[in-house]
Amino acid sequence: MDTFVHFPADDHALLAGVAATMDEAVRRGSAWIACKPGCTGCCLGPFAISAADAGRLRRGMAELAGADPVRAEAVRARAEAYLKRIADAADVDCLPEEMDEVPCPALDVSTGLCDLYEWRPLTCRTFGPATRIGNGPVGACELCFEGASDEEIGRCAVDIGFVEEEEDDDEPTGSTLVAHALAR
């Protein structure tokens, strides 16, 4: 039986805050935003996720398995195949360069949609429109803001900042990959 991460009571508030912030980012950059269903440029390559993100993904897999077992098994198979390709890598920074073009296991490449969109990690929720964390540089998807100057992008940026939920002692710690959360 799977062990699921227990979510703090404020997890929904965290996700609602992130959604409101990103809605503002889309509003500010509306003329430039290329993100839409089927756009998968940000769904390629590995990235680290938190234990809380992994827990959300596992909860999503459980819900998907109940609602659509065939789709859930397809996600699990993609995650297992992904993990086989990276079996010798110690962490996300040690992955072979060719993994930069491998789709996320949650992505159904035939539809261009995320099978676990409602449960996606915070990185996925905040990528695309122009954002800035603290005093860092403005980040945005390379497909958005095509032809925009740095100044125009900067005017569209929203500041994002959130505190990762504290983890219980019995929860997994550290970072992982989406595939780790989805495979058995």
C-alpha positions in Angstrom: 0.0 0.0 0.0 1.2 3.5 -0.8 2.2 5.9 1.9 1.0 9.4 1.1 2.3 12.7 2.4 0.0 14.4 4.9 -0.8 17.9 3.7 -0.8 20.8 6.2 -4.1 22.6 6.5 -2.6 25.5 4.6 -1.6 23.6 1.5 -4.8 24.7 -0.3 -4.1 28.3 0.8 -0.6 28.0 -0.6 -1.8 26.7 -4.0 -4.6 29.3 -4.1 -2.0 32.1 -3.4 0.3 30.7 -6.1 -2.7 30.5 -8.6 -3.7 34.2 -7.8 -0.1 35.4 -8.3 0.2 33.5 -11.6 -3.2 34.8 -12.7 -1.8 38.3 -12.2 1.4 37.4 -14.1 -0.7 36.2 -17.0 -2.8 39.4 -16.8 0.3 41.6 -16.9 1.9 39.7 -19.8 -1.3 38.8 -21.7 -0.1 40.1 -25.0 3.0 38.0 -24.8 1.9 34.7 -23.1 2.2 31.7 -25.3 1.1 29.1 -22.7 -1.9 27.1 -23.6 -3.1 23.5 -23.6 -0.8 21.5 -26.0 2.2 23.8 -25.5 4.8 21.5 -23.9 8.1 23.4 -24.1 8.3 23.5 -20.3 7.4 19.8 -19.9 10.8 18.6 -21.1 13.8 17.7 -19.0 14.3 16.9 -15.3 13.8 19.2 -12.4 13.8 18.6 -8.7 10.5 18.7 -6.7 9.9 18.8 -3.0 8.5 16.1 -0.8 5.2 18.0 -0.6 5.1 18.1 -4.4 5.8 14.4 -4.6 3.0 13.8 -2.1 0.6 15.9 -4.3 1.6 13.8 -7.3 1.0 10.6 -5.5 -2.4 11.7 -4.3 -3.2 12.7 -7.9 -2.0 9.2 -9.1 -4.3 7.6 -6.6 -7.3 9.7 -7.7 -6.4 9.1 -11.4 -6.1 5.4 -10.8 -9.7 5.4 -9.4 -11.1 7.5 -12.1 -9.1 6.3 -15.2 -6.9 3.2 -14.4 -5.7 3.0 -18.0 -4.4 6.5 -18.0 -2.9 6.1 -14.5 -1.0 3.0 -15.7 0.3 4.9 -18.7 1.7 7.6 -16.4 3.2 4.9 -14.2 4.8 3.1 -17.2 6.3 6.4 -18.5 7.7 7.1 -15.0 9.3 3.7 -14.8 10.8 4.0 -18.2 12.2 7.4 -17.3 13.8 6.0 -14.1 15.4 3.2 -16.1 17.1 5.8 -18.3 18.6 7.6 -15.3 19.3 4.6 -13.1 23.0 5.5 -12.6 22.5 9.2 -11.9 23.1 10.2 -8.3 20.9 13.3 -8.5 19.2 15.7 -10.9 22.5 17.5 -11.6 24.2 14.2 -12.7 21.7 13.2 -15.4 22.8 12.7 -18.9 22.4 15.7 -21.2 19.9 13.8 -23.5 17.4 13.8 -20.6 16.9 17.5 -21.2 14.6 16.6 -24.1 12.7 13.8 -22.5 9.1 14.6 -21.6 7.9 14.6 -18.0 6.2 11.3 -17.2 3.0 13.1 -16.4 2.8 14.5 -19.9 0.7 12.6 -22.4 2.6 13.5 -25.6 -0.3 12.4 -27.8 -2.6 15.1 -26.4 0.1 17.6 -25.2 -1.7 17.7 -21.8 -0.5 16.9 -18.3 -2.4 13.9 -16.9 -1.8 15.2 -13.3 -2.3 18.9 -14.0 -4.4 19.5 -10.8 -1.6 18.0 -8.7 1.4 19.4 -10.5 4.5 20.6 -8.6 5.0 24.3 -7.7 7.7 24.6 -10.3 5.1 23.7 -13.0 2.6 26.1 -11.5 5.0 29.1 -11.6 6.7 28.6 -15.0 5.8 30.5 -18.1 4.8 34.1 -17.4 7.4 36.5 -16.1 8.3 35.9 -12.4 11.0 37.0 -10.0 12.0 35.3 -6.7 13.4 37.8 -4.3 16.1 40.0 -5.8 16.8 37.4 -8.5 16.5 37.8 -12.2 13.2 37.7 -14.0 12.5 34.3 -15.4 10.0 33.4 -18.2 9.4 30.7 -20.7 11.5 31.2 -23.8 8.3 30.8 -25.9 6.6 33.7 -24.1 7.7 37.3 -24.6 9.0 36.6 -28.1 10.3 40.0 -29.4 9.8 41.7 -26.0 12.6 43.8 -24.5 14.0 43.0 -21.1 12.3 46.2 -19.9 8.9 45.0 -21.2 9.4 41.6 -19.6 10.4 43.2 -16.3 7.2 45.3 -16.2 5.1 42.2 -16.6 7.0 40.2 -13.8 5.4 39.3 -10.6 7.3 38.6 -7.4 6.8 35.0 -6.2 7.8 33.8 -2.8 6.4 31.0 -0.7 7.7 29.0 2.2 7.8 25.3 1.5 5.5 23.5 3.8 7.3 22.0 6.8 7.6 18.3 6.6 6.6 15.9 9.3 9.3 13.6 10.7 7.8 10.6 9.0 7.6 12.2 5.6 10.3 11.9 2.9 12.8 14.7 2.9 15.0 16.3 0.3 14.2 16.7 -3.4 13.2 14.1 -5.9 12.1 13.9 -9.6 8.5 13.7 -10.8 9.3 10.1 -12.0 10.3 9.1 -8.5 7.0 10.2 -7.2 5.0 8.4 -9.9 6.8 5.0 -10.4 6.6 2.0 -8.1 
